[in-house]
Amino acid sequence: MEKFIDNLSPMDLMRSEKMSLVQLIIPVESAHRAVSYLGELGLLQFRDLNAEKSPFQRTFVNQVKRCGEMSRKLRFFKDQIIKAGLLSSIHPVVEPDVELEELEMQLAEHEHELIEMNSNSEKLRQTYNELLEFKMVLLKAGSFLVSNNNQAVAKERELSENVYSSDRYVEASSLLEQQMRTADQSGLRFISGIIFQSKALRFERMLFRATRGNMLFNQAPADEEIMDPLSAEMVKKTVFVVFFSGEQARTKILKICEAFGANCYPVPEDFSKQRQITREILSRLSELETTLDAGIRHQNKALTSIGYHLTQWMSMIRREKAVYDTLNMLNFDVTKKCLVGEGWCPVFAKAKVQEALQRATFDSNSQVGSIFHVMDAVESPPTYFRTNHFTNAYQEIVDAYGIARYQEANPAVYTVVTFPFLFAVMFGDWGHGICLLLGAVVLIARESRLSTQACVRAYHKLGSFMAMLFEGRYVLLLMSLFSIYCGLIYNEFFSVPFHIFGGSAYKCRDATCSDAHSAGLIKFRDPYPFGVDPSWRGSRSELPFLNSLKMKMSILLGVAQMNLGIILSYFNARFFHSSLDTRYQFVPQLIFLNSLFGYLSLLIIIKWCTGSQADLYHVMIYMFLSPTDDLGENELFWGQRPLQIVLLLLALVAVPWMLFPKPFILKKLHSERFQGRNYGMLVSSEFDPDVEPDSARQHHEEFNFSEVFVHQMIHSIEFVLGAVSNTASYLRLWALSLAHSELSTVFYEKILLLAWGYDNVVIRLIGLAVFAFATAFILLMMETLSAFLHALRLHWVEFQNKFYHGDGYKFKPFSFALIAEDDD
Amino acid sequence: MYGFEAMTFNIHGGYLEAIVRGHRAGLLTAADYNNLCQCETLDDIKMHLSATEYGPYLQNEPSPLHTTTIVEKCTLKLVDEYKHMLCQATEPLSTFLEYITYGHMIDNVVLIVTGTLHERDVQELLEKCHPLGMFDSIATLAVAQNMRELYRLVLVDTPLAPYFSECITSEDLDDMNIEIMRNTLYKAYLEDFYKFCQKLGGATAEIMSDLLAFEADRRAVNITINSIGTELTRDDRRKLYSNFGLLYPYGHEELAVCEDIDQVRAAMEKYPPYQSIFSRLSYGESQMLDKAFYEEEVKRLCLAFEQQFHYGVFFAYMRLREQEIRNLMWISECVAQNQKSRVHDSVVFIF
């Protein structure tokens, strides 16, 4: 047996990759290149040797800062490009990498250019806005004045004194001065201007308060929207004209205008002047527009040329920064000529790493080569599984619970099959299965297109749900295939049974078939060859039959899976050479579970094979209550009673067996080891290497007997109680599958068939639509989710707690590919 | 209903309490301050802060940094957090949150009015205002000539209006007036806030009354020390003290007649909580008093987080962040002016 197990070829995913702690000594001149080659390789996880230093005390802090500065500039470019609406034109262009210094200069140049252009266009934009506002004020305020003129001719004279000199209209301040000229005359005057629409109401109220109501406020919304230079958004503004009298009121109003950010423009009274100014303004506006357009074109050109390189530059800066961050984790050796780094590396990748280091030495013309050697590790290495498209999702399911301890048995190997299968037991309907299959096939067919960067990003935007669905496409595929299989066994297609594998084994008692649903049918030929006979459907005993079938099946599946878990714990113990765990944990656990629930499974199988009428509840309950009593009609096979007594005794013995010996033996071992140390260190140094890394750590720890004992007690109690509760927990397979089939029956019978009963196309269509929606949303989405969650629970709790520690940590190599993913 | 907040608090306040406690976990720790104090340049400070929650706010700043930029961005973060919480809050928490900003509002009003009195540019003044204390028509404050106008034009629209009832005079504004106005407003504000918290009841009232009483007492001491040697009469001084707190009313009587710092000290040492503050100072010294008070305040604010189901955590968090920003400002100033030996003078460690 032992030999047989030894000869088993190792499974790929069963154990995580063998890791070794390696030390690199790299000459300073080739360090940068070496680290970037390692980043491309992506198979070495550096350890931070400067953890106690704060970020700005490290060696390459200046380079990191420079990279930070450059990425800030790049972000600025990106913002500018997005603002200009040019993002769609970005195509990543592959060009030879430029030197960092050169790039830094280029970026600085570009930034300078852009900032200058921005300030220029901002100035132009401001002038343009002022002119535009002036135009609007002229149009609107002019009309107020006209209507005023008609009403009050007396005011006209004073208003006309608001002289306007056409050569000074550009600067707002001079406009105000020019208004001052007329200020010393008393009487009614006005100020006209423009203000944000959102502020207009408060502005008016404030004016009213400040002048104690001695003013007249006219307003009209501006026709065009004006671009706000700060936020670059189009805002609505309101043109206003305030009529007032008195010098004090004037200063107050001007102050309030300033406080509210309202721009004031004088409007001449005279019609001809107004027209003349308007004309001039229009011509200047068109001039400015062309200048602005030219500026924008120029800017867009510059931005486009930057945009061509932007993606490449960004990824390059990201890489450079990562390289320097990694270099910061390395130590200088005593001579200050070499950098010393430590890291984890999978054993299979050692040659590749060495090759990369050699390449770096060669490429940078270094006199001295890098040194690469393996060190002894005290701490436990990281866990690294080499997964592919298909297994990745399953590994994720396991990792979500906890990362496997280094080299312990990986449940993902079995999860690949058991997870979709348990899901399917709860979701057994081949109609629904085909729907899921279609979805999975669509996702897989478009895999290459969807997994490109841009689409993944789009999917992330679309919602994490779609992204999750895409990640789990192969899980979905297997889930749907198994659903079809289980659906065929349950013989349900959207809850409708079909005669796929030949005719039913039952027929009616007479030709009228009047009592088919009450008195029952008679069997007239061999059983239905595959799955459930379609005749059960709608019969009186349909539910009891299916319940009994599914319940027993759940228990069989559960006991099988839990046994697999316990057997895996044996493989773990073997792998880590811990005979203690084999003898005092694995054996009693196996005996305990199988003497109770293994026996129950046996009974179920015998009952199915013999067609016996025995009551299994009764058998199991009285096995505990009165094991010596006669079984009577419940006896399934000869010698059942003595077997039960033996099994019960075995189960009772197994409990103290798994509880007591282990802590006591550990204590004895510890005290022996402690004594042994007094004689000499030779023994322990021989002893160390072949012990598992985990126990290597325990050497240094204080042995606390009470703690170990309590720990063992908790574990034993958990297992004993868990054997019962976990088996019961597997009944969820039955419950969910029942719920699923009942729900789909309800939708089929109460919605689709009901609607079909009417001879009306509209009602039929409505019924069909409701049925389709209910199927899609409730059965295909919510039921899938709930079955998924329950399958997840069965794996995490019932299966994995038998053997899985899950307290490792993941291998995170320094890799450019991973960095790129993180940033997106 | 005292003691039964646990039953109903989380219906409306649970989410935000969780948020604010999460924010609190982002406050800089003693280790962060130690690292910051070792910085050589402002860039180092930026680099260190980029690893903290301030990172996203500082990352887009071009390299020659100024102290003001750092402080501005850090304040911006606080304001963003405050606005987010205010948006999510329901009554009475939203009112409570608004109360927290009134102090800044008073300071801003005083800043603008003093500034215009000295003929400073309004835009420049607006930039100096604390963003939490902004209100819509704050720029129009410059229009007002005296208290009455100030009230009638601008403040009648703001939540500060009720606090103004005591200081509406037709006198022209001058420095003394403004300072008295600030303290009168503050007194009215604190009393109103105190009453509001009492009305809320429960743990909120208990914790907030302690924090606000401390605030009131500290203001009383500061008013006393600042008014020594000015023309403020004893009665006027007495009027500026808030009508609650540990010192009310007998301590106020004593403070009102103090003529120098040692008399203040004698008056305060009768109160055990303040005895420890004053016992750390040497006689005749008032420089370090501010720091001592800040330290005591931080200690009390941190204690507010020890209880659950009350609004005091929001007040405490805002105050702690403000203290943190003060610390950052001091550290960056010291770094910028090469005065690193003085870094520890004014930094109050929060944890």
Interface residues (C-beta under 8 A of the other chain):
Chain A: S54 P55 F56 Q57 V61 V64 K65 G68 E69 R72 R75 F76 R202 M206 R209 A210 K252 K255 I256 E258 A259 F260
Chain B: N35 Q38 C39 E40 D43 D44 M47 H48 S50 A51 Q59 N60 E61 P62 S63 V122 D136 S137 A139 T140 A142 V143 R152 L153 V154
